Amino acid sequence: MQITDIKVRKLFSEGPMKAIVSVTFDGQLAVHDIKIINARDKFFIVMPSRKNPDDTYRDIVHPINAQFRGMLESAVIEAYEAALAQEAAERAEAETVHAPTTV
């Protein structure tokens, strides 16, 4: 199974949740609402889940083994870092375009 697309849907600057992403596998299956969390200076992913009546959470979808989780986590965090770099570049470009000119 190959990851064919990762879309960073939303970035957050405040709090431990840093992004929400969607991942497409083999161009045929999409998993939405994977969260990127930063805690204790480490990034990790949290799979989509639902709240149970007893206030616990249960993953709706999840990797079956540690090897696939590691591959998925690495790819998602890499896409997040690329989205951050793109956002920073766009911000720098916008500041350059709107910077006052002196004559």
C-alpha positions in Angstrom: 0.0 0.0 0.0 1.4 3.3 -1.1 0.6 6.8 0.2 -0.3 8.7 -3.0 -1.3 12.1 -1.5 -1.2 14.0 1.8 -3.2 17.2 2.1 -2.5 19.4 5.1 -6.1 20.7 5.6 -5.5 23.1 8.5 -2.5 24.5 10.4 -2.6 25.7 14.1 -0.1 27.9 15.7 -1.4 27.7 19.3 -1.7 24.6 21.5 -0.4 21.1 21.0 -2.4 20.3 17.9 -0.4 21.6 15.0 -2.4 20.3 11.9 -5.2 18.2 10.5 -4.4 16.2 7.4 -6.0 13.8 4.9 -4.0 10.9 3.5 -4.9 9.0 0.3 -3.7 5.4 -0.2 -3.2 3.9 -3.6 -5.2 6.7 -5.1 -8.3 4.9 -3.9 -8.8 5.3 -0.1 -8.8 8.6 1.8 -8.4 8.9 5.6 -9.4 12.3 6.9 -8.9 14.0 10.2 -5.4 12.7 11.1 -4.1 15.1 13.7 -0.5 16.1 14.2 0.4 16.8 17.8 3.5 18.3 19.4 4.1 17.2 22.9 7.3 17.1 24.9 9.2 18.5 21.9 8.1 15.5 19.7 5.7 15.3 16.8 3.3 12.4 16.5 0.0 11.6 14.7 -3.3 10.8 16.2 -5.7 8.8 14.1 -9.4 9.8 13.6 -11.5 8.6 16.5 -14.9 8.9 18.0 -16.0 9.4 21.6 -17.6 6.5 23.4 -20.5 6.9 25.9 -18.0 6.4 28.7 -16.0 9.4 27.5 -13.1 7.4 26.2 -12.1 7.5 22.5 -11.8 4.7 20.0 -9.8 5.0 16.8 -12.0 4.7 13.7 -9.1 3.6 11.5 -5.5 2.8 12.6 -2.3 1.2 11.4 -2.0 -2.5 12.2 1.7 -2.7 12.9 4.5 -0.4 14.2 6.3 -0.5 10.8 3.4 1.0 8.9 2.6 3.5 11.7 6.2 4.7 11.5 6.1 5.1 7.8 2.8 6.9 7.9 3.9 9.2 10.7 7.1 10.1 8.9 5.3 10.9 5.7 2.6 13.0 7.4 5.1 15.0 9.5 7.2 15.6 6.4 4.2 16.9 4.6 3.4 19.1 7.6 6.9 20.6 7.6 6.7 21.3 3.9 3.3 23.0 4.5 4.9 25.2 7.2 7.8 26.1 4.9 5.4 27.0 2.1 3.3 29.1 4.4 6.5 30.9 5.6 7.6 31.5 2.0 4.2 32.9 1.1 4.2 35.2 4.1 7.7 36.5 3.2 6.6 37.1 -0.4 3.5 38.9 0.7 5.6 41.1 3.0 8.0 41.9 0.2 5.1 42.8 -2.2 3.5 45.0 0.4 6.6 46.6 1.8 6.7 50.4 1.6 9.1 51.7 -1.0 11.3 54.7 -0.4 12.2 57.1 -3.2 
